[in-house]
């Protein structure tokens, strides 16, 4: 185990490899890049659908992204799409995610903390519908304490990661389908701005409106489901 700052440890490791003339990774790196390119090509081609796709959300985020924007990612399939596309294309960035530790539902608290910690930066929370319902009532807290941010809820009416795992292993889902929720109306009930976006133009306009608002804004985006690479 190495107890060190990651950047300085890697820099020293690279210097030592150069000093010892350790090489031979070029072919491996080339192969890894080729596989990554093929994977990206596959996930960027989408099936026709009457609903929006996770990629539409990523494209909308790119249009409004600034160098100082904080993006909080709260679990779900939408998090997988974020990490495989937006995060790799805009790295490094000010991103706060739940990672692999399983803390689904931290998003609203994380978004409020990010805005309070960095009051001059815009904050966008990206959440699945399942993870959003863990602590959705915290919207009232954000409204009451004047903590503005934009929350995008990517709604596929299921526990997406669980459903995808069930389909891969069993060919069907089990207790992972969720019913319809009008998240925009729920948001308005807590005093926030609630918007439903059903196409790319509405989503981009809603994002710009939300980033200019002085109160929390929830953008409900019904999407087709699925993980990258399925």
ZAMIZA-394511 format. One record per residue (C-alpha): residue in three letters; y negated, z, x; residue number from 1. Coordinates in steps of 0.001 Angstrom, whole numbers. Example, Ala and Ser with C-alpha at 12.3 -4.5 7.8 and 13.67 -1.06 7.14 Angstrom:
BEGIN
+---------+---------+---------+---------+-----+
| residuo |      c2 |      c3 |      c1 | num |
+---------+---------+---------+---------+-----+
|     ALA |    4500 |    7800 |   12300 |   1 |
|     SER |    1060 |    7140 |   13670 |   2 |
+---------+---------+---------+---------+-----+
! end
This chain:
BEGIN
+---------+---------+---------+---------+-----+
| residuo |      c2 |      c3 |      c1 | num |
+---------+---------+---------+---------+-----+
|     UNK |       0 |       0 |       0 |   1 |
|     UNK |   -3476 |    -883 |    1247 |   2 |
|     UNK |   -6336 |    1315 |      68 |   3 |
|     UNK |   -9412 |    -825 |     628 |   4 |
|     UNK |  -12115 |   -2922 |    -927 |   5 |
|     UNK |  -10387 |   -6154 |   -1979 |   6 |
|     UNK |  -13008 |   -8474 |    -461 |   7 |
|     UNK |  -13142 |   -6787 |    2946 |   8 |
|     UNK |   -9340 |   -6462 |    3105 |   9 |
|     UNK |   -8850 |  -10169 |    2392 |  10 |
|     UNK |  -11530 |  -11146 |    4908 |  11 |
|     UNK |   -9836 |   -9087 |    7626 |  12 |
|     UNK |   -6448 |  -10505 |    6664 |  13 |
|     UNK |   -7805 |  -14042 |    6978 |  14 |
|     UNK |   -9350 |  -13263 |   10373 |  15 |
|     UNK |   -6048 |  -11854 |   11615 |  16 |
|     UNK |   -4126 |  -14907 |   10396 |  17 |
|     UNK |   -6553 |  -17173 |   12234 |  18 |
|     UNK |   -6302 |  -15048 |   15372 |  19 |
|     UNK |   -2525 |  -15298 |   15318 |  20 |
|     UNK |   -2642 |  -19026 |   14460 |  21 |
|     UNK |    -663 |  -18437 |   11284 |  22 |
|     UNK |    -691 |  -21589 |    9206 |  23 |
|     UNK |    1642 |  -23639 |    7068 |  24 |
|     UNK |     251 |  -22821 |    3616 |  25 |
|     UNK |   -1511 |  -26130 |    3098 |  26 |
|     UNK |    1475 |  -27783 |    1388 |  27 |
|     UNK |    2005 |  -24756 |    -875 |  28 |
|     UNK |   -1671 |  -24678 |   -1828 |  29 |
|     UNK |   -1680 |  -28399 |   -2588 |  30 |
|     UNK |    1407 |  -28022 |   -4777 |  31 |
|     UNK |    -151 |  -25047 |   -6602 |  32 |
|     UNK |   -3331 |  -27033 |   -7293 |  33 |
|     UNK |   -1320 |  -29984 |   -8598 |  34 |
|     UNK |     663 |  -27748 |  -10958 |  35 |
|     UNK |   -2538 |  -26083 |  -12140 |  36 |
|     UNK |   -4111 |  -29487 |  -12831 |  37 |
|     UNK |   -1073 |  -30611 |  -14858 |  38 |
|     UNK |   -1090 |  -27366 |  -16824 |  39 |
|     UNK |   -4787 |  -27708 |  -17626 |  40 |
|     UNK |   -4327 |  -31309 |  -18700 |  41 |
|     UNK |   -1631 |  -30164 |  -21096 |  42 |
|     UNK |   -3546 |  -27311 |  -22703 |  43 |
|     UNK |   -6743 |  -29320 |  -23063 |  44 |
|     UNK |   -4987 |  -31847 |  -25300 |  45 |
|     UNK |   -4921 |  -30361 |  -28795 |  46 |
|     UNK |   -3093 |  -31244 |  -31980 |  47 |
|     UNK |   -5124 |  -32451 |  -34986 |  48 |
|     UNK |   -5977 |  -29574 |  -37331 |  49 |
|     UNK |   -8234 |  -28846 |  -40288 |  50 |
|     UNK |   -9319 |  -25664 |  -38487 |  51 |
|     UNK |  -11247 |  -25142 |  -35305 |  52 |
|     UNK |   -9441 |  -24554 |  -32015 |  53 |
|     UNK |   -9878 |  -21859 |  -29386 |  54 |
|     UNK |  -11175 |  -24601 |  -27083 |  55 |
|     UNK |  -14087 |  -25186 |  -29483 |  56 |
|     UNK |  -15137 |  -21593 |  -28883 |  57 |
|     UNK |  -14893 |  -22030 |  -25106 |  58 |
|     UNK |  -17032 |  -25164 |  -25267 |  59 |
|     UNK |  -19660 |  -23386 |  -27375 |  60 |
|     UNK |  -19755 |  -20496 |  -24915 |  61 |
|     UNK |  -20329 |  -22895 |  -22026 |  62 |
|     UNK |  -23373 |  -24340 |  -23760 |  63 |
|     UNK |  -25113 |  -20983 |  -24128 |  64 |
|     UNK |  -23851 |  -19299 |  -20967 |  65 |
|     UNK |  -26400 |  -17978 |  -18494 |  66 |
|     UNK |  -25884 |  -16490 |  -15069 |  67 |
|     UNK |  -26639 |  -13003 |  -16381 |  68 |
|     UNK |  -24614 |  -13126 |  -19621 |  69 |
|     UNK |  -21931 |  -10446 |  -20017 |  70 |
|     UNK |  -18746 |  -11602 |  -21778 |  71 |
|     UNK |  -16408 |   -8925 |  -23126 |  72 |
|     UNK |  -12884 |  -10105 |  -24030 |  73 |
|     UNK |  -10753 |   -8006 |  -26362 |  74 |
|     UNK |   -7128 |   -9091 |  -26371 |  75 |
|     UNK |   -5320 |  -11626 |  -28500 |  76 |
|     UNK |   -4463 |  -15264 |  -27928 |  77 |
|     UNK |   -8169 |  -16025 |  -27597 |  78 |
|     UNK |   -8195 |  -13940 |  -24424 |  79 |
|     UNK |   -5497 |  -16168 |  -22922 |  80 |
|     UNK |   -7576 |  -19258 |  -23667 |  81 |
|     UNK |  -10629 |  -17610 |  -22109 |  82 |
|     UNK |   -8840 |  -16756 |  -18873 |  83 |
|     UNK |   -7155 |  -20148 |  -18537 |  84 |
|     UNK |  -10306 |  -22222 |  -19145 |  85 |
|     UNK |  -13761 |  -20652 |  -19303 |  86 |
|     UNK |  -13199 |  -17884 |  -16747 |  87 |
|     UNK |  -11694 |  -20177 |  -14104 |  88 |
|     UNK |  -14461 |  -22752 |  -14508 |  89 |
|     UNK |  -17251 |  -20158 |  -14386 |  90 |
|     UNK |  -16088 |  -17823 |  -11650 |  91 |
|     UNK |  -17367 |  -15371 |  -10609 |  92 |
|     UNK |  -19078 |  -14025 |  -13696 |  93 |
|     UNK |  -19939 |  -10844 |  -15548 |  94 |
|     UNK |  -16685 |  -10491 |  -17476 |  95 |
|     UNK |  -15105 |   -7348 |  -18914 |  96 |
|     UNK |  -11561 |   -7805 |  -20212 |  97 |
|     UNK |   -8678 |   -5608 |  -21282 |  98 |
|     UNK |   -6395 |   -7336 |  -18764 |  99 |
|     UNK |   -2715 |   -6456 |  -18914 | 100 |
|     UNK |   -3194 |   -2753 |  -19586 | 101 |
|     UNK |   -2785 |   -3092 |  -23343 | 102 |
|     UNK |   -6070 |   -1519 |  -24401 | 103 |
|     UNK |   -6472 |   -3843 |  -27372 | 104 |
|     UNK |   -9328 |   -2756 |  -29605 | 105 |
|     UNK |  -11755 |   -1656 |  -26903 | 106 |
|     UNK |  -14055 |   -4619 |  -27562 | 107 |
|     UNK |  -16765 |   -3123 |  -29781 | 108 |
|     UNK |  -17098 |     -40 |  -27618 | 109 |
|     UNK |  -17056 |   -2242 |  -24521 | 110 |
|     UNK |  -19764 |   -4533 |  -25906 | 111 |
|     UNK |  -21989 |   -1587 |  -26802 | 112 |
|     UNK |  -21484 |     -52 |  -23350 | 113 |
|     UNK |  -22283 |   -3375 |  -21680 | 114 |
|     UNK |  -25521 |   -3777 |  -23644 | 115 |
|     UNK |  -26624 |    -186 |  -23034 | 116 |
|     UNK |  -25726 |    -477 |  -19343 | 117 |
|     UNK |  -27486 |   -3842 |  -18956 | 118 |
|     UNK |  -30207 |   -3858 |  -21646 | 119 |
|     UNK |  -31869 |   -7021 |  -20337 | 120 |
|     UNK |  -28683 |   -9099 |  -20448 | 121 |
|     UNK |  -27187 |  -10843 |  -23457 | 122 |
|     UNK |  -23694 |   -9688 |  -24409 | 123 |
|     UNK |  -21000 |  -11743 |  -26144 | 124 |
|     UNK |  -17810 |  -10101 |  -27387 | 125 |
|     UNK |  -14827 |  -12412 |  -27834 | 126 |
|     UNK |  -12087 |  -10959 |  -30029 | 127 |
|     UNK |   -9043 |  -11950 |  -32014 | 128 |
|     UNK |   -8801 |  -10904 |  -35657 | 129 |
|     UNK |   -6049 |   -8411 |  -34917 | 130 |
|     UNK |   -7897 |   -6655 |  -32102 | 131 |
|     UNK |  -11154 |   -6729 |  -34093 | 132 |
|     UNK |   -9673 |   -4632 |  -36892 | 133 |
|     UNK |   -8819 |   -1730 |  -34570 | 134 |
|     UNK |  -12380 |    -410 |  -34520 | 135 |
|     UNK |  -14421 |   -2719 |  -36749 | 136 |
|     UNK |  -16260 |     239 |  -38291 | 137 |
|     UNK |  -18015 |     761 |  -34935 | 138 |
|     UNK |  -20331 |   -2036 |  -36059 | 139 |
|     UNK |  -22128 |     619 |  -38118 | 140 |
|     UNK |  -22682 |    2623 |  -34936 | 141 |
|     UNK |  -24096 |    -417 |  -33114 | 142 |
|     UNK |  -26437 |   -1218 |  -36019 | 143 |
|     UNK |  -27594 |    2376 |  -36410 | 144 |
|     UNK |  -28357 |    2728 |  -32698 | 145 |
|     UNK |  -30002 |    -703 |  -32337 | 146 |
|     UNK |  -27478 |   -2094 |  -29847 | 147 |
|     UNK |  -27466 |   -5880 |  -30300 | 148 |
|     UNK |  -24702 |   -8242 |  -29176 | 149 |
|     UNK |  -22814 |  -11235 |  -30525 | 150 |
|     UNK |  -19211 |  -10770 |  -31640 | 151 |
|     UNK |  -17068 |  -13893 |  -32065 | 152 |
|     UNK |  -13902 |  -13235 |  -34061 | 153 |
|     UNK |  -11310 |  -15970 |  -33517 | 154 |
|     UNK |   -9222 |  -15628 |  -36667 | 155 |
|     UNK |   -5726 |  -17144 |  -36841 | 156 |
|     UNK |   -4551 |  -14554 |  -39425 | 157 |
|     UNK |   -1880 |  -13115 |  -37162 | 158 |
|     UNK |   -1117 |  -10864 |  -34253 | 159 |
|     UNK |   -1269 |  -13962 |  -32069 | 160 |
|     UNK |     383 |  -12795 |  -28841 | 161 |
|     UNK |    3164 |  -11055 |  -30780 | 162 |
|     UNK |    3700 |  -14039 |  -33081 | 163 |
|     UNK |    3860 |  -16430 |  -30118 | 164 |
|     UNK |    6467 |  -14230 |  -28425 | 165 |
|     UNK |    8543 |  -14088 |  -31605 | 166 |
|     UNK |    8437 |  -17871 |  -32009 | 167 |
|     UNK |    9494 |  -18435 |  -28409 | 168 |
|     UNK |   12376 |  -15974 |  -28567 | 169 |
|     UNK |   13544 |  -16051 |  -32176 | 170 |
|     UNK |   12082 |  -19223 |  -33649 | 171 |
|     UNK |   10198 |  -17305 |  -36338 | 172 |
|     UNK |    7614 |  -14553 |  -36672 | 173 |
|     UNK |    8359 |  -11021 |  -37833 | 174 |
|     UNK |    5736 |   -8660 |  -39282 | 175 |
|     UNK |    3015 |  -10350 |  -37250 | 176 |
|     UNK |    1279 |  -12411 |  -39950 | 177 |
|     UNK |   -2001 |  -11004 |  -41284 | 178 |
|     UNK |   -3828 |  -11676 |  -44518 | 179 |
|     UNK |   -7250 |  -13310 |  -44850 | 180 |
|     UNK |  -10284 |  -11142 |  -44097 | 181 |
|     UNK |  -13883 |  -12198 |  -44710 | 182 |
|     UNK |  -15234 |  -10754 |  -41465 | 183 |
|     UNK |  -18742 |  -12085 |  -42072 | 184 |
|     UNK |  -18954 |  -10135 |  -45345 | 185 |
|     UNK |  -17491 |   -7019 |  -43711 | 186 |
|     UNK |  -20146 |   -7272 |  -40977 | 187 |
|     UNK |  -22927 |   -7477 |  -43544 | 188 |
|     UNK |  -21503 |   -4392 |  -45245 | 189 |
|     UNK |  -22091 |   -2449 |  -42029 | 190 |
|     UNK |  -25645 |   -3755 |  -41726 | 191 |
|     UNK |  -24957 |   -6424 |  -39105 | 192 |
|     UNK |  -25566 |  -10147 |  -39466 | 193 |
|     UNK |  -22411 |  -11894 |  -40639 | 194 |
|     UNK |  -21862 |  -15648 |  -40214 | 195 |
|     UNK |  -18854 |  -17863 |  -40900 | 196 |
|     UNK |  -18582 |  -20966 |  -38679 | 197 |
|     UNK |  -16082 |  -23671 |  -39613 | 198 |
|     UNK |  -17112 |  -26459 |  -37239 | 199 |
|     UNK |  -18457 |  -26849 |  -33711 | 200 |
|     UNK |  -22056 |  -27491 |  -34768 | 201 |
|     UNK |  -22156 |  -24379 |  -36948 | 202 |
|     UNK |  -20639 |  -22296 |  -34164 | 203 |
|     UNK |  -23135 |  -23432 |  -31518 | 204 |
|     UNK |  -26078 |  -22881 |  -33876 | 205 |
|     UNK |  -24741 |  -19457 |  -34834 | 206 |
|     UNK |  -24321 |  -18463 |  -31191 | 207 |
|     UNK |  -27912 |  -19377 |  -30375 | 208 |
|     UNK |  -29121 |  -17494 |  -33436 | 209 |
|     UNK |  -27036 |  -14472 |  -32480 | 210 |
|     UNK |  -28274 |  -14356 |  -28903 | 211 |
|     UNK |  -31871 |  -14271 |  -30162 | 212 |
|     UNK |  -31218 |  -11550 |  -32753 | 213 |
|     UNK |  -32233 |   -7902 |  -32416 | 214 |
|     UNK |  -29177 |   -6603 |  -34280 | 215 |
|     UNK |  -25401 |   -7108 |  -33891 | 216 |
|     UNK |  -24218 |  -10516 |  -35083 | 217 |
|     UNK |  -20610 |  -11262 |  -36080 | 218 |
|     UNK |  -19499 |  -14908 |  -36103 | 219 |
|     UNK |  -16236 |  -15398 |  -37987 | 220 |
|     UNK |  -14386 |  -18482 |  -36711 | 221 |
|     UNK |  -11116 |  -19435 |  -38469 | 222 |
|     UNK |   -8929 |  -21189 |  -35860 | 223 |
|     UNK |   -5469 |  -22652 |  -35494 | 224 |
|     UNK |   -3118 |  -20364 |  -33584 | 225 |
|     UNK |   -1093 |  -20692 |  -30405 | 226 |
|     UNK |   -1104 |  -19787 |  -26724 | 227 |
|     UNK |   -2052 |  -22114 |  -23848 | 228 |
|     UNK |    1018 |  -24078 |  -22824 | 229 |
|     UNK |    2927 |  -23705 |  -26095 | 230 |
+---------+---------+---------+---------+-----+
! end
